[in-house]
Amino acid sequence: MYYSALEAQSGGKVRNSVDLQNWNHDDHLETDSGSHIVPWDHVAGFPTKDLESLLTPARSFHKKRFQVSLDQLFFVSYPVFVPENGIWRKTKKKKQPQSQPSRPPENGDAVNRSDHSPAPQPDTLQTEVKGIAEDSAYQNQADEAEEKKSGMTMFNLVFILNPKRHEARELVDTLYFHIIKKVNKPYKYSQQRCDFVWKESKRILALKDKGREARTKMSTLWREILEVSSLAASMQDIYEAVSHNKIAALQLETAEGNVTHSVQIPAPFCLADLPAEDEPGSRGLWITTAHSFVAEENIDDPGFLDRNFALLLLSDEKKIVAELQADTDDTTTAMVEFVRLSRPTLSFHQIGHGNALSPAQVRKYAQHFIFWRRAIAIPPLHARDTYVLSPNCDLAELPRASQAWARAFPLAPPLPNFLADLSTAPRHYKWHSPSKNHRPAYLAMLAWLMRGGWVTQLCTFAYVVVWPEILYEVEYQLEADELRAQVVSSSSAASSSAATASAPAASRPTTADDNNNGGSGGDAEAEGSSMLSSITTTSSSHHHHHHHHTESSPPVTSEGDDHSSSSPLSESRHTATIGEQVAEKARLERMADKASRQAAEKAAAHARKPVPVATPHPSINSAPHLAGLSPHVIVDAKKATGKDSLYLSAIGRRFGNASVGGAGADIGSGGGSGSGGDNQNNNHSHNLKVQKAWPVFWKYFNGRSALERVALQEDMKRKEAWNLLTAMSEYLLCVRHW
């Protein structure tokens, strides 16, 4: 297809078809008709003239994404057009004074204009005065504009991509936002300052025309263009850097001085999960969930990030300081101080609360070094944390890394032996150090291993587990509250019915039933000693009141009814209404009887259930009434609602009881030799601390927050935080991973 297009463009056959098949796209070719085929007249198999018309969008795409797809190729760009006045250079707008004093006209034109409006308003007068000044300088501005107008109306740097189908959209979006859009800023700036892009383009076109006449090889011509044009050299730097996932450092040699700019696609320095086997580029990256498990509400919280992360420099501190001092500016001193203060064992919070730098400066400089791949953010290293061999480490680099390890730490064990020691049995890192005096050196060794992705931290994550004993206790209490609410509602309904029945007693005849049922239901309800007897008595009261009211309803009449009895139609309606009332009352009686029976049965069943008893260790409670219950796991305790919140409250009440929850009591005692009374007081005090900390620690029991960071986040001592967590361990389901 490509060769047929060449023949069609050239208007004849190529002299030697073999040469065409073996063409290296570097030499020039000629056809039988004498047409000249230039190697740079085709790009990606398409004629440059066709691409020129296709990739020249309208002004509506100014500073917008422009994308065209041809076959498997994507052409993506960010067009930049000259302003409407045709001048690239920006002119500073002079601020007009908000109010100008009125002054007499200085020429005849102003006098003639004022004659048209004998009594102008203040705003109109100011506008006219301004117009006079603009008219006086209009000719000079027009002359300058003609001189400043550029022959280039737009420039459009097009990136040609050939991605795989499944990753096309992501790749195009990433390249556009991080490279294409940002790289046009220095080009536009240079064009506005000194017409840089247009001058460089004319120089490149002149070299191409000269190479066409001299039949210069394409490789030779490109080498000449790169030597002459900094614009072409910057384009090559972008291509080389992006292709190899590096930082592209642009340097444009303009008439007003060098313009430097850097762009890159941010490279991940860590992974949350093991990469696929067909992704060798991800091998050797640090694997951790410290970054991916940050909750959305904490992403923009600087305090959270400051406490949980430290800076690990990826190169030697002296080298970074030398580079900073070579390019001095206003922030050089502060950045050098930040580099000297940064330690992988110190969080941003600790550095920012010193005397040298503010927290805002610490965050700003940390982001700078991380973005430009000079450092990574890691959880602060600590000797009491656990570190293991990373499952994503690149063992093919072990021989080279062993030599570098031996040069950096001559007295340390060989790297393979040290990594094997870390992998045998996970334990606190301090146990690998021979003594406390060796810890600083061993922490430096740990930082070296972290920098190369050889080790990762083994973290602990927890969920709240609700044991059957707690489940039964909450369900029992809910059922008791429901029955108690039914008793209260039934009592209030009975009282209101009694009041309604006794209210019209003076206007109706008294019967024997009234004397017999006068207050038996209320007395029984008020004096019932158990929930079951209360519900049964209330049901009986309901029945008596309904029956009494039904029998006494027909005799109750009003004086108005006697006056209307003479009408047959009204009498039939009155009779129908009474019948409906009797039927409705009978239906209500049946419903009340059914509800009372159900309530009585439910109360009887509840009374037969065993009363919940709190045990020191609910996880091993094997009581018969708990046999049908399974433990319940709360996935995110911070967002718990409904019964989950009741479970959490029930667990919290357990910590306040010194006789329940043996874990807290054991830790609180500390194994000292004091008296039993002192130990008991200490246990009670510790349990109260655990009970108070329980709702505070809920937000960490979601399977995503490492318990090793609780002390950092809550600004507590590690020992105190772990003592509290250990006391809560009876109700925590823990997992360990990176």
N, C-alpha and C positions, 0 to 999 in steps of 0.2 A: 504493500500500500504506500509506504514511504517513497520507494523508488519510482513508482508510477506517478506519484505527485511531483517528483523532481522532473520526470520526463515531460509531464504536462506543462509544468511551469517553463521549462527550457524551450519547449516548442519543437523538439526533435529528439532523436535517440542519442544516447551517450556513445561515444566512439568505441569504447571497449566495455562490454557488459560485465566482463570479469572484474575490471577495475571498479565498476559501480558496486558489485557485490562485495568486494573487499575494500571498499572506500573507508578510510580511517577518519573521515570527517575533519581532516586537518589540511589536506591539499585542496587546490582548486581543480575543477573539472570543466571540460568543454564538450559540447554536443556536436553532432555532425553539421548542424546549421550554424555553428559558430557561437552559440550562446555560452555565456560564462556562468558557471555555478560556483557561487562563493559559499564556503562552509558556514559562515555566520549568518547567512540569510535564512537559515532554518533553525528553529528552536523546538525541541521535544517533538520533532517530526512534523511541525507545522511551519508554513512560510511566515516570516516575520512581518510581512506587509499585512497578511490576514490577521495575525495576532494584534498588530498595531491598531487596526480599526475595531477589533473585537474588545480589546482591553482598554479602550479610551471611553470611559463612561461619561454621562452627562453631568452637568454641574450639581444636579440634585444629589449626587453621591459624594459631595464634598465632605471630607472627614467622616465618612461612613464606610461600613463594610461593603466591599464589592467582591462578588464571588461568581465564577463561571466554571462549569464542569464540561470537560471534553473527554469523551471516552472514560478512561480510568483516572484522568488527571483533574486536579482542582487548581484553579487559578484564583488566588486570594490576594487582595490589596486593600490599601487605605488611601484613596485618591485625595490629593491636596490641590485646590484651585486657587488661582490668583483672586484677590478681592475684586469687587464689582468695578472699582475705579481703575483696574488694570495695573496697580502699583503693589509690588510685593512688600516694600519697606513700610513699616508701620510708622505713622506720624503721631507724635504725642499730642493729645487733645488738650488745649489750653482751657482751663476752667474760667468760664465767664462769671463776672461778679453778679451776685444775685440781685443787687439793686444798683442802678446807675443814676447819678444826679442828672437832672435835666440841664441841657446846655443849648445855647443858641445855635442854629444851623450855620455851617461853615461854607456852604457853596449854594449855588442857585438851585441845584437839584433838590436839596433838602428843603429849600423854601417852597418850591413848587409842590413837593409832596405834602408839606404841612398845610398848604392852601386847600387841598382836597378834603381835609378833616379839620374844621375850625376848632373843635373841642375834643381832641383825642384823649382817651383814657390813659392812665399811667402805663399799663402793660403795652398798649399800642405804641406809645412813645418810645419805650425801651426797645421794642422790636424794630422800630424804624431806625433808631440810632445804631443798633447792631447791624441792620441791613446796610447802612451807609459804610460801616467799616468793612463789611464783607465785599461790597461792591468795589471799594477802593483797592483791595488786594486780590481781586478775582483774577485779573490778567496775569499777575505774577505767579499765582498758584497754578494756573493753567499751563504756563510755560514750563514750570518745574515738573508738572505731572507728565508732560510729553517726554521730558528727558529721563524720568525715572521709570517709565513704562517698560516692562520687560517683553522680550519676544516670546517668552514661554508662558502659556496660559495655565498650565497645570503640570504636575509630575506625579507619576504613579509607579511605585516600586512593587512589582508583582512577584509573588512567591508561588512556584509551581510545585505541587505536592502529588505524590503517588502513594497514598496510604492503603492499607488493607481495608476491605469493606467494613468489617466490624468495628474498626477503630478510626474510621474516617472523621466522623463528627467530632469526637473528643480531641483528636489530633489537630484538626483545623481550628477549633475553638481555642485550644491552648496556645497554638502558634500565633493566632491573631491577637489575643489579649496580651500576651507577654512579649512578643517580638514585633509583629507587623505594625501594630498600633503605636508602640513606643519608639520604634526606630525612626519613624517619620518626624518625630519632634526635633531632633538635632538637624535633620535635613531642612525642615521648614524654618528653623531658627537661622541657619546659615544662609538660606535663600533670602530671607527678609533682611538680613544684615548687609550682605554684599553680593547678592545674585549668584551665590555659589553653585547651586545645582545647574543653573542654565549655562554658566561658563564652563563647568566641568563636562556637561553634556555636549556642548559644541566642540570641546577639545577631543572627546572620545569619538564623536562622529567624524571629525577631521582625520583622526588616525585610522579609522575604518575605511574611509574613502581612499586614503593614501595606500593602505594595505591592499585594497581591491585593485588599484592600478598596478601596484608592484607585485601582485599575486603573492603576497606574504602569507606564510603558513599561519593557521589559526593560533597555534600554540605560541608562535613568536609574537604575533600581534597582541595576544592577551598579556604576554609578559611585558611588552612595551607599554600597554595601557595601564597596567598595575604600577609600573614605575613612575608614570607621569601623573596619573589621576588618583587623588586620595579618595574620591567618591567611589571609584571602581574597587579600590583596595578595601574600603569599608564594607562593600557588598560581599567581597570574597571572605572577609573576616566573619561576617554574619553567617554565611553558608557553612564555613568550616566549623565554627563554634557550635552552631545549632545541630549540625550533623553528629558531632561528637559529644553533645550534651555538656558543653562548656560555656563559660561566660565570654560574650563577644564584647571586646573593648574597641570602640570606634574612635578614630582620630582624624578629624577633618581639617585639612590645612587650608584655611580661608585667608582672604586678604587682611582681615582684621585680627588674625591670630588663630591658634589651634583651638578647635572645639572638640572636647572629649565627651564620650557618653558610653555607657555600658548597658547591655541588655542580656537577659538570660531566661530560660525556662526553669523555674524553681525545681531543683532536683530533690526528691525525698531522701532524707538521711536516715529514715527508720521505716520499718514495716510493722504492721499489727498482726500479720499472720504469715505463715510460710508461703513463699512464692511458688508458682507452678514450675515444673521441671523445664519447660520451654522458655523460661525467663532467666537466662544466665546472668544478665546484667544486674539482677537484684541479689545475687549471691554475695554475701559478705556485708550486707547492710545490717545495721543494728536492729534487732527485733524487740519490740516493746509495745505495750498498750497504753503507756503513760500519756501519749498524745491523742490517740483515737478515742479513749474513754473519757475525755473531758466533756462534761455535760454542757449542753447548749447555753444554759444560763450562766456558766462560768467562763465561756470563751472570751467574753468581753470584760470580764472582771479582772483588772490588773492585780488586785490583791491576791486572788487565788493563784494566778500564774507566778507571781513573785515568790510566794511561799513554797511552791511545789517544784520549781525548776532552778537549775544552776547552769552555768556556761562552761562548756568543755571546748577549749581551743583545739583546732585540728592540726595546727603547725606550731613550731617553736615560738615561745613568747618573745624572745629576742628578735627573731625575724620579723614578726608582726610589728613590734615597736619600731624597728629600723625603717620599715616601709611607711609607717605613719609619720615618722619624723622627716622622711625625705620629701613629703608633700605637705608642707605646713599650711594650716589655715586656723580659723578661730577656734575650732573644736579639737585640734590636734592634742593639746595638753590634756584636756579632759578624757579623750579617748585613750591616750597612753596610760593615764591613771587608772582607767577602767580595766585595761588589759592587765595591769600589774596587780590590781585587787581581785580580779576574777580567779576563783578557784573552783574546781568541780565539787568541792565539799561545802561551799558556801552558796546559799540560795540568793536570788536577786533581792529578796527582802532584807537579808542580812547586809548585803553590800549597800543597798540604798539607804539604810538607816545609820550609815557611818557619817563621818564628818566631811568626806571628800566629794561625794556625788549625791545627787537627789534621786529619789525613786524614778522620776520621769526620765532623767538622764540615763540611768541604768537600763531601763526598758528600751529607750531609743537606741543606745549603742549595742545592746544585745541583739535587737532586731537587725541592725546594720551588719554585724558580723555573721549572723546566721544566714541572712539573705545572700551575702556574697561568699558563702561557703567557707568561711574561716573558722566557724565554730558551730556547735550543735547544742541544743537545750536538752539537758538530762535531769532526772531527779537527783538531788544532791547525794553524793556518795557518802556512805557511812559504814563504819566497821561492824555495826550490829545488824546490817542488812545481809541478805543471802544472795550470792552471785554464782551462776553456773555457766558452763560452756554453752554458747549460743547454738541452737540447732540450725541457724542459717549461716554459720561461719564458713568461709571458703578454705577448706583444708588443702586445696592445691597451692595456696600461698603460704603454707606452714613453713617450708624450708627457708624462704626469703624472710618471713617474719621472725623466724628463730634467730637468724643472724642479726637482724635489727634489735631484737630483744636482748641478745647477748651484749651488743654494743651499748645499749641504754642502761642495762642493769647487770653489770659483770658479776656481781656477787649473788644474784638471784638464781634459783633453780632453773634448769633449762625449760624453755617454753612448753614443749610437749609434756614434760613431767608436771609442771604447774597446772596446765589445763586438765590433765588427768586427775590431779588431786582435787580440783574444783568439781569434777564430775562424779566422783565416787559417792559421796553422801552429802547432800545439801546441808549446810550449816552456816552460822554467822561467819562473816569474812574475817573477823578478828581472830578466830581460832587457827587461821592459816599463818598468822604472824608469830614468830618465835617468842616475842616479848612485846610489851607495851611500847618500848623505845623504838621498835622496828615498824610501828604502825604507819608513821608518815611515809616511809619508803614503800611500804606495801600498798598504801593508798595511791601513791604515784604509779606503781605497777598496775593497779586496777584501772586507773585513768588511761594508761597506755592500751590496755586490753579493750576498754570501752571504745576508744578512738578507732581501733581497727575492727570493731564488730566481733571480737572473739568471745566476749562474755555478755551476759544479760542478767538483769536482776530478777530473782524469783520472788514474786509478790503474792500476798494473801488477799483474797477477795471473799466476802461473806454475804450470806442471805440470812434473814431471820427465819428460823424453823419453829413452828408452833406444835408442841407435843400434844398427844391426845388428852392429857390431863388438863391442859389449858383450854383446849377445844371444848371439853365436857363442861368445864367450869363456866365458860362464857355462854354456852347454849343453855345450861341450867339457869343461869341468872336471867337470860333473856326470856325464858319461859316463865320464870317466877314474876318478872316485871309485867309480862303480858297478862297473867292471871290476876295480878294485883290491880292492873288498870281496868280489867273487866269488872272486878268487885266494886271499884270506885265508881265506874260508870253506872253499874246496876244500882248501887245505893243512891246515886243522884237521881236516877230515873224513878226509883221507887218513891223517893221523897217528893219529887215533883208531882207524881201521880196522886200521892196522898193529899198533897196540898190542893190539887185540882178537885179531888173528890169531896173534900171538906169545905171548900169555898162556897158552894151553893146549898149547904145543908139547911140554912134558915129559910130557903124558898121552896123546899120540897119535903114531903112527909118522911118521917123516920121509920125504918123497918127493923126487924129483928136481926137481919144480917149485919146492919151497921153496928149494933151493940156487940155482936159476937166477934167481928173482924176489926174492931176499932183500932188496935195498934199492935196486934200480934206480929205482923210482918216486920214492922220497924224495930220492935224490941228484939226479935230474933236476929235481925241483921246487925243491930248495934252491939249485941252481947255475944255474937258468935266467937268462939275461941279459936277456930281454925278456918283456913281458906275454903275448904270443902263445905263446911257447915254454913259459911257465909253465902256461898253461891247457891246452895239448896234453899236456904231460908229466903233469899232474895227472889228466887223463882216462885216460891209459894206466895210471897207478898204480891208479886206481879199478877198471879192467877186470881187471888182474892179481889184485888182492886179492879181488875178487868171484869170479873163476874158481877161484882156489886154495881159497877157503873152500867153494865149492860141491863141488869134487871131494873134499875131505878131510872133508866132513861125514858121509857115510855110515859110515866106519869108526869115528867117535867114538861110543862107547857107554859106558854106566856099568854098574857092577856090579848095580845094581837092575834093569837091563833083562834080564840073564841069568836072574834069578829069576822075572821075569814072562813069559818066552818060552813057558812051558808052557801058557799060556792062549791059545786061538785068538782070542777076542774082543779081548784086549789086543794081540795081534800085528797084527790088522787095523787097529786104531786107530793103532798106532805107524807102520805103513806109510803110512796116509793122512796123518798129520802130516808125515812126511818129504817126501811128494810135494807137499804144500802149500808147504812151505818152499822146495823147489827151484823151484816156479813163481813164488813171490814174489821169490826172488833173481833169477830171469831177468827178471822185470818191472822190478825195480830197476836191473838192468844196462842194459836198453833205455832207461829214463828217464835214467840217468846219461850214457849215450852221446849221447842226443839233446841233453841240456843242455850237455854239453861241446862238441858240434858247434856249437850256437847261440852259446855263449860264444866259441868260437874264431873263428866268422864275424864276431861283433860286434867282437872285438878286432882282427881283420884290417881291418875297415872303419874302425875308429877310428884304426888306425895309418896308413891311407891319407889321413886328413884332414889339411889343413894345420894347423900349430901356430899358435894365436892370437898375433898380434903387435900390441902397443899402438902406436897412431899418435898424433901430436900433435893431430889433429883428426878424431875418429871420425865426425863428421857428414858429411865429404866422402870417406870411405874407400869406394872403388868396386872393391874386390878381387873377383875372380870368385866366390870361395866365399861371398860375402855377397849375391850377386845375388837369391837367393830369400827373403831376410829383409826384413821391413818394420819401421820404427821402432815402438816400443811406448811408450805414454803411461801413466804411473802417475797415476791420478786423485787419490789422496790418499796422499802419501808417508808421513805419520805413521801411517797404518793399514795399511801395506804388510805383506804376509805371503807366505810361500812364495817363489816365484821373484822376486817384486818386491823382497823384502828382499835377495836375493842380487844383484840388479841394482844396488841402491843401494850395497851394500858394494863391488862391483866398481868403481863410479864413484868412490867415496871413495878407493880404493887408487890411482887414477890421479892424484889431486891430490898425493900424497906424492912422486911421481917428478918431478924437476925437468926431465927431458927430455921429459915428456909433458904435454899441457895448455898450449898456448901462451898462452891468455888470461891465466892466472895469472902466467906468467913475464913477459909484457909489462907488466902492471900493476905487478908487483913491482919491475921495473927502474927505472921512473919516468923514464927518459930522461936520467939524470944523466950527468956526465962522469967518474965514478969508473973505477977499473980494472976489467978483466974479471973478476978474482977476486972483487972486492966485489960486482959485479952478480950473479955466480953465487950468492954466499952470500945476497944479498938475495932472489933468486928462490927459493932453497931454503927460506928462512925464511918467505917469503910462502906458498909452496905448503903448508908444514906448517900454517900458520894456516888456509888454506882447507880442508885435510883435517880439521882439528879442528872447524871451524865447520859442515862439511857435515851431520853428523847433528843438530846443533843447529837448523839452518835447515829441516830436513825438514818440520816442522809448518806452515811457511808456504807450502809448495808443494802447495796443494790447490785452486787456482783461486778461493778465497774470501777469502784473506788478502792484503791489499794489501802489496806489497813496500815501499811508502813508510813503512809503520808498523814495519818490522823494527827500525830504529834505536831507535824509542821503546820497543818492547817489550823489547828486549835491552839497553837502557840503554847504547847505543854511540853513537859519533859517526857522523853521517850519511855522511861521506866514507869512513870505515872500513867501514861496512855495505855501501855501494854498491860498494866495491872488491872485497869478498868475493863479492857477488852477481854482479858482472861476471866474476870469475874462474870462477864456476859457470855462466855463461850458455851454455857449450857444450852443457850437458845440461838446459837449461830451455826450455820452450815457453811463451812469454809472450803474453798478450793484454792489451789496454788498454780500459777502459771506466770508467764512473762507479762 
